[in-house]
Each structure stands twice: as structure tokens, then as C-alpha cells.
């Protein structure tokens, strides 16, 4: 997967997530989950785009690591959302699968960056 494909994929994840979150009932518990998930889920792609403008491999790795952390956090909040709103299992399952895939992708990118940094020493 190239840079533009991953940018498109993270953008689509954000758009799909936002569209879905608008369907969730806004009770006391869900409001917090929606708030947290909207922040972490949309930050994945924003930080990836920032990484693509990095000034060095270390800067790139740092920003990619933020994308990884946001993807990991999104997985957490999606699991909480599913547990507290089981009637949305189909929609959450698709988002959860994508968030987990993004976590693996960004984890691999971080790992590759670490190897490059170590090999350049």
C-alpha cells in the first residue's frame, strides 16, 4: 500500500466513523465515548498526513507512532461502544476491523522506521 492509498484509507475511516457516531443515542455514557472516539479516530489520518511532511526519519517515526497510538485508542473505544450499545454490532464490527488493521499497518511502519534508524547508526 502506498502513501496515497493509506491517506485515502484513513480519511475514509474518519468519514465512516463520523457518520456512524451521529447515529448513536446521545445519553450520558455515550456522549463521552463519542467524544473520545471522534478525537482518536480522526487523529489517525491527521497524524499520518503530518508524518508524510516530516523533516527527518526520526520525526516521521514520532508522528507515525502517534497514528499508531490513536488507532490503538480507537480500538479500545470501539470495544467500549460495542459493549454498551450491542445493537450496533454490525457497524461497530466493521469499524473495529478497520481500526485493528490500521493498528497493524502503523505498527509495521514504526517497526520498519526503528530498523532504518538503527541501521543508519
N, CA, C and O atoms as CSV, one atom per row, in Angstrom:
chain,resi,resn,atom,element,x,y,z
A,1,UNK,N,N,0.849,-1.176,0.000
A,1,UNK,CA,C,0.000,0.000,0.000
A,1,UNK,C,C,0.895,1.241,0.000
A,1,UNK,O,O,1.814,1.352,0.812
A,2,UNK,N,N,0.623,2.153,-0.902
A,2,UNK,CA,C,1.455,3.357,-0.948
A,2,UNK,C,C,0.860,4.471,-0.082
A,2,UNK,O,O,-0.230,4.342,0.475
A,3,UNK,N,N,1.607,5.553,0.009
A,3,UNK,CA,C,1.252,6.683,0.863
A,3,UNK,C,C,-0.142,7.225,0.562
A,3,UNK,O,O,-0.928,7.458,1.480
A,4,UNK,N,N,-0.452,7.427,-0.719
A,4,UNK,CA,C,-1.752,7.998,-1.081
A,4,UNK,C,C,-2.902,7.047,-0.757
A,4,UNK,O,O,-3.980,7.487,-0.356
A,5,UNK,N,N,-2.675,5.752,-0.931
A,5,UNK,CA,C,-3.713,4.774,-0.590
A,5,UNK,C,C,-3.997,4.777,0.908
A,5,UNK,O,O,-5.152,4.712,1.329
A,6,UNK,N,N,-2.938,4.853,1.706
A,6,UNK,CA,C,-3.130,4.875,3.155
A,6,UNK,C,C,-3.760,6.194,3.602
A,6,UNK,O,O,-4.564,6.206,4.533
A,7,UNK,N,N,-3.411,7.282,2.962
A,7,UNK,CA,C,-4.069,8.554,3.264
A,7,UNK,C,C,-5.562,8.459,2.965
A,7,UNK,O,O,-6.386,8.906,3.763
A,8,UNK,N,N,-5.910,7.879,1.820
A,8,UNK,CA,C,-7.317,7.721,1.451
A,8,UNK,C,C,-8.037,6.791,2.423
A,8,UNK,O,O,-9.185,7.033,2.796
A,9,UNK,N,N,-7.364,5.749,2.817
A,9,UNK,CA,C,-7.966,4.770,3.731
A,9,UNK,C,C,-8.231,5.384,5.103
A,9,UNK,O,O,-9.289,5.154,5.690
A,10,UNK,N,N,-7.289,6.158,5.615
A,10,UNK,CA,C,-7.502,6.786,6.920
A,10,UNK,C,C,-8.589,7.865,6.837
A,10,UNK,O,O,-9.355,8.056,7.782
A,11,UNK,N,N,-8.646,8.561,5.710
A,11,UNK,CA,C,-9.703,9.554,5.515
A,11,UNK,C,C,-11.066,8.870,5.483
A,11,UNK,O,O,-12.008,9.337,6.122
A,12,UNK,N,N,-11.176,7.780,4.754
A,12,UNK,CA,C,-12.441,7.055,4.679
A,12,UNK,C,C,-12.853,6.519,6.052
A,12,UNK,O,O,-14.033,6.541,6.404
A,13,UNK,N,N,-11.880,6.042,6.818
A,13,UNK,CA,C,-12.187,5.583,8.170
A,13,UNK,C,C,-12.804,6.722,8.987
A,13,UNK,O,O,-13.808,6.526,9.670
A,14,UNK,N,N,-12.206,7.898,8.915
A,14,UNK,CA,C,-12.722,9.049,9.668
A,14,UNK,C,C,-14.134,9.411,9.234
A,14,UNK,O,O,-15.002,9.657,10.072
A,15,UNK,N,N,-14.361,9.443,7.944
A,15,UNK,CA,C,-15.681,9.808,7.413
A,15,UNK,C,C,-16.734,8.786,7.834
A,15,UNK,O,O,-17.828,9.151,8.264
A,16,UNK,N,N,-16.396,7.508,7.707
A,16,UNK,CA,C,-17.324,6.445,8.094
A,16,UNK,C,C,-17.601,6.492,9.590
A,16,UNK,O,O,-18.741,6.323,10.021
A,17,UNK,N,N,-16.557,6.721,10.378
A,17,UNK,CA,C,-16.695,6.811,11.827
A,17,UNK,C,C,-17.622,7.959,12.216
A,17,UNK,O,O,-18.534,7.774,13.022
A,18,UNK,N,N,-17.395,9.130,11.655
A,18,UNK,CA,C,-18.216,10.299,11.985
A,18,UNK,C,C,-19.679,10.049,11.612
A,18,UNK,O,O,-20.586,10.357,12.385
A,19,UNK,N,N,-19.894,9.497,10.442
A,19,UNK,CA,C,-21.253,9.190,10.000
A,19,UNK,C,C,-21.931,8.228,10.969
A,19,UNK,O,O,-23.095,8.411,11.323
A,20,UNK,N,N,-21.202,7.208,11.393
A,20,UNK,CA,C,-21.756,6.242,12.333
A,20,UNK,C,C,-22.031,6.872,13.697
A,20,UNK,O,O,-23.089,6.642,14.282
A,21,UNK,N,N,-21.093,7.659,14.206
A,21,UNK,CA,C,-21.249,8.247,15.538
A,21,UNK,C,C,-22.476,9.143,15.631
A,21,UNK,O,O,-23.033,9.326,16.713
A,22,UNK,N,N,-22.893,9.697,14.510
A,22,UNK,CA,C,-24.098,10.541,14.503
A,22,UNK,C,C,-25.361,9.718,14.766
A,22,UNK,O,O,-26.393,10.281,15.130
A,23,UNK,N,N,-25.295,8.403,14.587
A,23,UNK,CA,C,-26.456,7.524,14.793
A,23,UNK,C,C,-26.605,7.071,16.243
A,23,UNK,O,O,-27.670,6.592,16.634
A,24,UNK,N,N,-25.565,7.215,17.029
A,24,UNK,CA,C,-25.558,6.711,18.397
A,24,UNK,C,C,-26.395,7.626,19.293
A,24,UNK,O,O,-26.248,8.847,19.235
A,25,UNK,N,N,-27.274,7.047,20.125
A,25,UNK,CA,C,-28.051,7.871,21.061
A,25,UNK,C,C,-27.121,8.672,21.981
A,25,UNK,O,O,-26.114,8.154,22.464
A,26,UNK,N,N,-27.467,9.925,22.212
A,26,UNK,CA,C,-26.597,10.829,22.973
A,26,UNK,C,C,-26.968,10.850,24.455
A,26,UNK,O,O,-27.312,11.901,24.995
A,27,UNK,N,N,-26.900,9.695,25.110
A,27,UNK,CA,C,-27.130,9.678,26.553
A,27,UNK,C,C,-25.832,10.033,27.281
A,27,UNK,O,O,-24.808,10.273,26.642
A,28,UNK,N,N,-25.873,10.066,28.593
A,28,UNK,CA,C,-24.726,10.500,29.393
A,28,UNK,C,C,-23.472,9.681,29.109
A,28,UNK,O,O,-22.393,10.250,28.943
A,29,UNK,N,N,-23.590,8.378,29.050
A,29,UNK,CA,C,-22.442,7.499,28.823
A,29,UNK,C,C,-21.944,7.624,27.385
A,29,UNK,O,O,-20.748,7.797,27.146
A,30,UNK,N,N,-22.857,7.537,26.444
A,30,UNK,CA,C,-22.456,7.571,25.038
A,30,UNK,C,C,-21.785,8.873,24.630
A,30,UNK,O,O,-20.902,8.870,23.772
A,31,UNK,N,N,-22.188,9.984,25.230
A,31,UNK,CA,C,-21.572,11.269,24.870
A,31,UNK,C,C,-20.061,11.239,25.068
A,31,UNK,O,O,-19.311,11.706,24.211
A,32,UNK,N,N,-19.619,10.698,26.184
A,32,UNK,CA,C,-18.185,10.625,26.453
A,32,UNK,C,C,-17.490,9.686,25.472
A,32,UNK,O,O,-16.418,10.004,24.958
A,33,UNK,N,N,-18.091,8.545,25.215
A,33,UNK,CA,C,-17.499,7.587,24.279
A,33,UNK,C,C,-17.406,8.205,22.889
A,33,UNK,O,O,-16.377,8.089,22.223
A,34,UNK,N,N,-18.465,8.853,22.455
A,34,UNK,CA,C,-18.489,9.505,21.133
A,34,UNK,C,C,-17.398,10.566,21.053
A,34,UNK,O,O,-16.671,10.644,20.062
A,35,UNK,N,N,-17.287,11.377,22.093
A,35,UNK,CA,C,-16.273,12.431,22.122
A,35,UNK,C,C,-14.869,11.839,21.997
A,35,UNK,O,O,-14.078,12.277,21.161
A,36,UNK,N,N,-14.566,10.852,22.821
A,36,UNK,CA,C,-13.237,10.236,22.811
A,36,UNK,C,C,-12.950,9.551,21.478
A,36,UNK,O,O,-11.858,9.689,20.927
A,37,UNK,N,N,-13.912,8.828,20.973
A,37,UNK,CA,C,-13.730,8.083,19.735
A,37,UNK,C,C,-13.614,9.010,18.525
A,37,UNK,O,O,-12.844,8.741,17.603
A,38,UNK,N,N,-14.375,10.092,18.533
A,38,UNK,CA,C,-14.261,11.029,17.402
A,38,UNK,C,C,-12.877,11.680,17.385
A,38,UNK,O,O,-12.323,11.934,16.315
A,39,UNK,N,N,-12.322,11.948,18.558
A,39,UNK,CA,C,-10.974,12.534,18.613
A,39,UNK,C,C,-9.912,11.532,18.167
A,39,UNK,O,O,-9.097,11.841,17.297
A,40,UNK,N,N,-9.915,10.354,18.746
A,40,UNK,CA,C,-8.864,9.382,18.413
A,40,UNK,C,C,-9.006,8.874,16.978
A,40,UNK,O,O,-8.009,8.738,16.269
A,41,UNK,N,N,-10.219,8.598,16.553
A,41,UNK,CA,C,-10.430,8.038,15.219
A,41,UNK,C,C,-10.061,8.978,14.084
A,41,UNK,O,O,-9.532,8.544,13.060
A,42,UNK,N,N,-10.338,10.262,14.260
A,42,UNK,CA,C,-9.999,11.218,13.205
A,42,UNK,C,C,-8.534,11.650,13.274
A,42,UNK,O,O,-7.994,12.174,12.299
A,43,UNK,N,N,-7.896,11.434,14.416
A,43,UNK,CA,C,-6.487,11.800,14.561
A,43,UNK,C,C,-5.547,10.840,13.833
A,43,UNK,O,O,-4.413,11.203,13.520
A,44,UNK,N,N,-6.005,9.633,13.564
A,44,UNK,CA,C,-5.148,8.645,12.897
A,44,UNK,C,C,-4.643,9.218,11.567
A,44,UNK,O,O,-3.438,9.294,11.328
A,45,UNK,N,N,-5.567,9.611,10.726
A,45,UNK,CA,C,-5.206,10.133,9.405
A,45,UNK,C,C,-4.540,11.489,9.459
A,45,UNK,O,O,-3.639,11.772,8.668
A,46,UNK,N,N,-4.974,12.334,10.386
A,46,UNK,CA,C,-4.368,13.665,10.501
A,46,UNK,C,C,-2.890,13.541,10.848
A,46,UNK,O,O,-2.053,14.242,10.280
A,47,UNK,N,N,-2.573,12.658,11.773
A,47,UNK,CA,C,-1.174,12.462,12.153
A,47,UNK,C,C,-0.383,11.757,11.060
A,47,UNK,O,O,0.812,12.006,10.901
A,48,UNK,N,N,-1.037,10.884,10.308
A,48,UNK,CA,C,-0.342,10.237,9.198
A,48,UNK,C,C,0.045,11.276,8.141
A,48,UNK,O,O,1.158,11.242,7.616
A,49,UNK,N,N,-0.854,12.182,7.836
A,49,UNK,CA,C,-0.530,13.227,6.862
A,49,UNK,C,C,0.606,14.110,7.370
A,49,UNK,O,O,1.473,14.527,6.602
A,50,UNK,N,N,0.589,14.388,8.665
A,50,UNK,CA,C,1.671,15.171,9.254
A,50,UNK,C,C,2.997,14.416,9.131
A,50,UNK,O,O,4.033,15.014,8.840
A,51,UNK,N,N,2.957,13.114,9.350
A,51,UNK,CA,C,4.172,12.299,9.218
A,51,UNK,C,C,4.718,12.360,7.803
A,51,UNK,O,O,5.933,12.363,7.603
A,52,UNK,N,N,3.840,12.409,6.837
A,52,UNK,CA,C,4.278,12.453,5.445
A,52,UNK,C,C,4.978,13.758,5.085
A,52,UNK,O,O,5.590,13.868,4.023
A,53,UNK,N,N,4.886,14.741,5.966
A,53,UNK,CA,C,5.599,16.007,5.779
A,53,UNK,C,C,6.763,16.140,6.758
A,53,UNK,O,O,7.287,17.234,6.967
A,54,UNK,N,N,7.155,15.039,7.343
A,54,UNK,CA,C,8.210,15.063,8.366
A,54,UNK,C,C,9.533,15.548,7.793
A,54,UNK,O,O,9.803,15.416,6.599
A,55,UNK,N,N,10.344,16.110,8.671
A,55,UNK,CA,C,11.635,16.670,8.276
A,55,UNK,C,C,12.782,15.673,8.374
A,55,UNK,O,O,13.866,15.921,7.846
A,56,UNK,N,N,12.550,14.549,9.048
A,56,UNK,CA,C,13.586,13.531,9.197
A,56,UNK,C,C,12.924,12.185,9.452
A,56,UNK,O,O,11.719,12.115,9.696
A,57,UNK,N,N,13.709,11.125,9.394
A,57,UNK,CA,C,13.173,9.794,9.686
A,57,UNK,C,C,12.721,9.700,11.137
A,57,UNK,O,O,11.734,9.025,11.430
A,58,UNK,N,N,13.426,10.367,12.053
A,58,UNK,CA,C,13.022,10.355,13.465
A,58,UNK,C,C,11.702,11.107,13.665
A,58,UNK,O,O,10.845,10.676,14.436
A,59,UNK,N,N,11.551,12.221,12.969
A,59,UNK,CA,C,10.311,12.989,13.026
A,59,UNK,C,C,9.166,12.164,12.439
A,59,UNK,O,O,8.068,12.137,12.994
A,60,UNK,N,N,9.429,11.492,11.314
A,60,UNK,CA,C,8.437,10.630,10.685
A,60,UNK,C,C,8.004,9.535,11.655
A,60,UNK,O,O,6.809,9.301,11.837
A,61,UNK,N,N,8.974,8.866,12.278
A,61,UNK,CA,C,8.676,7.776,13.210
A,61,UNK,C,C,7.843,8.283,14.384
A,61,UNK,O,O,6.897,7.621,14.811
A,62,UNK,N,N,8.192,9.445,14.897
A,62,UNK,CA,C,7.449,10.027,16.019
A,62,UNK,C,C,5.985,10.253,15.645
A,62,UNK,O,O,5.085,9.916,16.414
A,63,UNK,N,N,5.753,10.818,14.475
A,63,UNK,CA,C,4.382,11.127,14.057
A,63,UNK,C,C,3.609,9.862,13.688
A,63,UNK,O,O,2.408,9.769,13.943
A,64,UNK,N,N,4.293,8.894,13.093
A,64,UNK,CA,C,3.650,7.610,12.795
A,64,UNK,C,C,3.275,6.912,14.097
A,64,UNK,O,O,2.228,6.272,14.189
A,65,UNK,N,N,4.130,7.041,15.088
A,65,UNK,CA,C,3.837,6.436,16.382
A,65,UNK,C,C,2.573,7.040,16.999
A,65,UNK,O,O,1.815,6.344,17.674
A,66,UNK,N,N,2.352,8.324,16.769
A,66,UNK,CA,C,1.117,8.960,17.249
A,66,UNK,C,C,-0.083,8.355,16.527
A,66,UNK,O,O,-1.109,8.085,17.151
A,67,UNK,N,N,0.037,8.141,15.214
A,67,UNK,CA,C,-1.053,7.481,14.473
A,67,UNK,C,C,-1.329,6.097,15.053
A,67,UNK,O,O,-2.486,5.706,15.205
A,68,UNK,N,N,-0.285,5.366,15.373
A,68,UNK,CA,C,-0.427,4.043,15.976
A,68,UNK,C,C,-1.164,4.134,17.318
A,68,UNK,O,O,-2.083,3.358,17.583
A,69,UNK,N,N,-0.758,5.074,18.145
A,69,UNK,CA,C,-1.405,5.238,19.450
A,69,UNK,C,C,-2.882,5.600,19.294
A,69,UNK,O,O,-3.729,5.089,20.027
A,70,UNK,N,N,-3.188,6.471,18.352
A,70,UNK,CA,C,-4.584,6.876,18.127
A,70,UNK,C,C,-5.419,5.708,17.589
A,70,UNK,O,O,-6.584,5.555,17.957
A,71,UNK,N,N,-4.827,4.891,16.724
A,71,UNK,CA,C,-5.528,3.705,16.219
A,71,UNK,C,C,-5.792,2.722,17.348
A,71,UNK,O,O,-6.875,2.145,17.439
A,72,UNK,N,N,-4.789,2.533,18.215
A,72,UNK,CA,C,-4.941,1.637,19.359
A,72,UNK,C,C,-6.032,2.151,20.303
A,72,UNK,O,O,-6.853,1.378,20.798
A,73,UNK,N,N,-6.028,3.442,20.541
A,73,UNK,CA,C,-7.056,4.040,21.392
A,73,UNK,C,C,-8.441,3.876,20.754
A,73,UNK,O,O,-9.420,3.613,21.452
A,74,UNK,N,N,-8.518,4.029,19.455
A,74,UNK,CA,C,-9.802,3.872,18.758
A,74,UNK,C,C,-10.345,2.454,18.910
A,74,UNK,O,O,-11.547,2.259,19.094
A,75,UNK,N,N,-9.459,1.470,18.832
A,75,UNK,CA,C,-9.880,0.079,19.056
A,75,UNK,C,C,-10.513,-0.042,20.441
A,75,UNK,O,O,-11.574,-0.646,20.595
A,76,UNK,N,N,-9.862,0.529,21.434
A,76,UNK,CA,C,-10.376,0.490,22.805
A,76,UNK,C,C,-11.785,1.090,22.889
A,76,UNK,O,O,-12.705,0.465,23.416
A,77,UNK,N,N,-11.939,2.310,22.362
A,77,UNK,CA,C,-13.231,2.985,22.457
A,77,UNK,C,C,-14.307,2.277,21.646
A,77,UNK,O,O,-15.470,2.265,22.049
A,78,UNK,N,N,-13.944,1.694,20.523
A,78,UNK,CA,C,-14.927,0.936,19.741
A,78,UNK,C,C,-15.405,-0.290,20.521
A,78,UNK,O,O,-16.584,-0.637,20.464
A,79,UNK,N,N,-14.509,-0.940,21.238
A,79,UNK,CA,C,-14.910,-2.085,22.065
A,79,UNK,C,C,-15.834,-1.644,23.195
A,79,UNK,O,O,-16.800,-2.339,23.510
A,80,UNK,N,N,-15.549,-0.499,23.807
A,80,UNK,CA,C,-16.423,0.044,24.848
A,80,UNK,C,C,-17.788,0.387,24.249
A,80,UNK,O,O,-18.827,0.079,24.833
A,81,UNK,N,N,-17.773,1.023,23.084
A,81,UNK,CA,C,-19.025,1.396,22.421
A,81,UNK,C,C,-19.851,0.157,22.097
A,81,UNK,O,O,-21.066,0.152,22.294
A,82,UNK,N,N,-19.211,-0.871,21.612
A,82,UNK,CA,C,-19.919,-2.110,21.283
A,82,UNK,C,C,-20.517,-2.744,22.544
A,82,UNK,O,O,-21.663,-3.192,22.530
A,83,UNK,N,N,-19.752,-2.779,23.617
A,83,UNK,CA,C,-20.246,-3.374,24.860
A,83,UNK,C,C,-21.444,-2.611,25.423
A,83,UNK,O,O,-22.350,-3.209,26.004
A,84,UNK,N,N,-21.444,-1.312,25.252
A,84,UNK,CA,C,-22.530,-0.504,25.811
A,84,UNK,C,C,-23.679,-0.273,24.823
A,84,UNK,O,O,-24.734,0.231,25.207
A,85,UNK,N,N,-23.479,-0.640,23.558
A,85,UNK,CA,C,-24.504,-0.466,22.526
A,85,UNK,C,C,-24.507,-1.678,21.590
A,85,UNK,O,O,-24.210,-1.535,20.404
A,86,UNK,N,N,-24.835,-2.859,22.099
A,86,UNK,CA,C,-24.725,-4.075,21.291
A,86,UNK,C,C,-25.605,-4.093,20.040
A,86,UNK,O,O,-25.342,-4.868,19.121
A,87,UNK,N,N,-26.620,-3.275,19.988
A,87,UNK,CA,C,-27.486,-3.272,18.796
A,87,UNK,C,C,-26.771,-2.725,17.557
A,87,UNK,O,O,-27.248,-2.895,16.435
A,88,UNK,N,N,-25.622,-2.067,17.767
A,88,UNK,CA,C,-24.845,-1.542,16.649
A,88,UNK,C,C,-23.680,-2.465,16.282
A,88,UNK,O,O,-22.675,-2.009,15.737
A,89,UNK,N,N,-23.812,-3.740,16.575
A,89,UNK,CA,C,-22.710,-4.684,16.376
A,89,UNK,C,C,-22.191,-4.699,14.940
A,89,UNK,O,O,-20.978,-4.729,14.734
A,90,UNK,N,N,-23.063,-4.679,13.958
A,90,UNK,CA,C,-22.619,-4.753,12.556
A,90,UNK,C,C,-21.741,-3.556,12.204
A,90,UNK,O,O,-20.649,-3.721,11.660
A,91,UNK,N,N,-22.220,-2.349,12.516
A,91,UNK,CA,C,-21.455,-1.145,12.182
A,91,UNK,C,C,-20.142,-1.075,12.963
A,91,UNK,O,O,-19.092,-0.760,12.404
A,92,UNK,N,N,-20.215,-1.370,14.251
A,92,UNK,CA,C,-19.009,-1.294,15.078
A,92,UNK,C,C,-18.006,-2.354,14.653
A,92,UNK,O,O,-16.803,-2.095,14.635
A,93,UNK,N,N,-18.480,-3.532,14.314
A,93,UNK,CA,C,-17.563,-4.605,13.901
A,93,UNK,C,C,-16.741,-4.203,12.680
A,93,UNK,O,O,-15.544,-4.485,12.625
A,94,UNK,N,N,-17.361,-3.552,11.709
A,94,UNK,CA,C,-16.631,-3.088,10.526
A,94,UNK,C,C,-15.595,-2.033,10.879
A,94,UNK,O,O,-14.466,-2.075,10.390
A,95,UNK,N,N,-15.980,-1.092,11.725
A,95,UNK,CA,C,-15.050,-0.047,12.155
A,95,UNK,C,C,-13.928,-0.628,13.002
A,95,UNK,O,O,-12.771,-0.223,12.882
A,96,UNK,N,N,-14.276,-1.571,13.852
A,96,UNK,CA,C,-13.287,-2.211,14.714
A,96,UNK,C,C,-12.268,-2.986,13.878
A,96,UNK,O,O,-11.068,-2.937,14.147
A,97,UNK,N,N,-12.749,-3.690,12.880
A,97,UNK,CA,C,-11.844,-4.422,11.995
A,97,UNK,C,C,-10.876,-3.466,11.300
A,97,UNK,O,O,-9.677,-3.735,11.233
A,98,UNK,N,N,-11.389,-2.366,10.791
A,98,UNK,CA,C,-10.531,-1.397,10.107
A,98,UNK,C,C,-9.539,-0.762,11.081
A,98,UNK,O,O,-8.368,-0.594,10.741
A,99,UNK,N,N,-9.989,-0.409,12.281
A,99,UNK,CA,C,-9.085,0.182,13.276
A,99,UNK,C,C,-7.982,-0.807,13.653
A,99,UNK,O,O,-6.829,-0.412,13.823
A,100,UNK,N,N,-8.324,-2.073,13.783
A,100,UNK,CA,C,-7.312,-3.086,14.097
A,100,UNK,C,C,-6.330,-3.255,12.944
A,100,UNK,O,O,-5.132,-3.426,13.173
A,101,UNK,N,N,-6.820,-3.211,11.709
A,101,UNK,CA,C,-5.922,-3.290,10.554
A,101,UNK,C,C,-4.992,-2.082,10.504
A,101,UNK,O,O,-3.800,-2.224,10.231
A,102,UNK,N,N,-5.532,-0.901,10.766
A,102,UNK,CA,C,-4.698,0.308,10.787
A,102,UNK,C,C,-3.653,0.221,11.892
A,102,UNK,O,O,-2.522,0.672,11.714
A,103,UNK,N,N,-4.023,-0.353,13.027
A,103,UNK,CA,C,-3.066,-0.540,14.115
A,103,UNK,C,C,-1.906,-1.421,13.656
A,103,UNK,O,O,-0.746,-1.119,13.935
A,104,UNK,N,N,-2.218,-2.501,12.959
A,104,UNK,CA,C,-1.155,-3.389,12.467
A,104,UNK,C,C,-0.295,-2.688,11.410
A,104,UNK,O,O,0.927,-2.836,11.407
A,105,UNK,N,N,-0.925,-1.937,10.526
A,105,UNK,CA,C,-0.179,-1.230,9.477
A,105,UNK,C,C,0.792,-0.228,10.108
A,105,UNK,O,O,1.978,-0.209,9.777
A,106,UNK,N,N,0.281,0.600,11.015
A,106,UNK,CA,C,1.139,1.611,11.635
A,106,UNK,C,C,2.181,0.976,12.546
A,106,UNK,O,O,3.289,1.498,12.676
A,107,UNK,N,N,1.844,-0.131,13.173
A,107,UNK,CA,C,2.830,-0.857,13.965
A,107,UNK,C,C,3.984,-1.345,13.106
A,107,UNK,O,O,5.143,-1.274,13.515
A,108,UNK,N,N,3.671,-1.839,11.924
A,108,UNK,CA,C,4.706,-2.307,10.993
A,108,UNK,C,C,5.561,-1.137,10.499
A,108,UNK,O,O,6.779,-1.263,10.373
A,109,UNK,N,N,4.923,-0.007,10.224
A,109,UNK,CA,C,5.674,1.173,9.779
A,109,UNK,C,C,6.632,1.632,10.878
A,109,UNK,O,O,7.786,1.953,10.596
A,110,UNK,N,N,6.166,1.667,12.125
A,110,UNK,CA,C,7.033,2.056,13.249
A,110,UNK,C,C,8.201,1.092,13.355
A,110,UNK,O,O,9.341,1.517,13.539
A,111,UNK,N,N,7.932,-0.183,13.243
A,111,UNK,CA,C,8.982,-1.204,13.322
A,111,UNK,C,C,10.024,-1.013,12.217
A,111,UNK,O,O,11.226,-1.110,12.465
A,112,UNK,N,N,9.562,-0.746,11.017
A,112,UNK,CA,C,10.466,-0.506,9.890
A,112,UNK,C,C,11.309,0.744,10.124
A,112,UNK,O,O,12.505,0.754,9.830
A,113,UNK,N,N,10.689,1.795,10.651
A,113,UNK,CA,C,11.423,3.024,10.964
A,113,UNK,C,C,12.519,2.770,11.986
A,113,UNK,O,O,13.642,3.255,11.846
A,114,UNK,N,N,12.178,2.006,13.015
A,114,UNK,CA,C,13.180,1.703,14.043
A,114,UNK,C,C,14.364,0.967,13.434
A,114,UNK,O,O,15.511,1.248,13.783
A,115,UNK,N,N,14.104,0.032,12.531
A,115,UNK,CA,C,15.193,-0.697,11.855
A,115,UNK,C,C,16.048,0.259,11.036
A,115,UNK,O,O,17.275,0.169,11.062
A,116,UNK,N,N,15.414,1.170,10.310
A,116,UNK,CA,C,16.161,2.130,9.499
A,116,UNK,C,C,17.023,3.035,10.364
A,116,UNK,O,O,18.166,3.339,10.023
A,117,UNK,N,N,16.452,3.467,11.503
A,117,UNK,CA,C,17.208,4.326,12.403
A,117,UNK,C,C,18.396,3.584,12.978
A,117,UNK,O,O,19.496,4.131,13.047
A,118,UNK,N,N,18.187,2.346,13.392
A,118,UNK,CA,C,19.278,1.528,13.937
A,118,UNK,C,C,20.350,1.259,12.890
A,118,UNK,O,O,21.542,1.311,13.191
A,119,UNK,N,N,19.933,0.974,11.674
A,119,UNK,CA,C,20.907,0.679,10.595
A,119,UNK,C,C,21.684,1.898,10.144
A,119,UNK,O,O,22.757,1.758,9.557
A,120,UNK,N,N,21.168,3.093,10.403
A,120,UNK,CA,C,21.868,4.304,9.990
A,120,UNK,C,C,22.916,4.752,11.002
A,120,UNK,O,O,23.650,5.708,10.756
A,121,UNK,N,N,22.985,4.074,12.123
A,121,UNK,CA,C,23.956,4.454,13.166
A,121,UNK,C,C,25.327,3.926,12.855
A,121,UNK,O,O,26.263,4.150,13.623
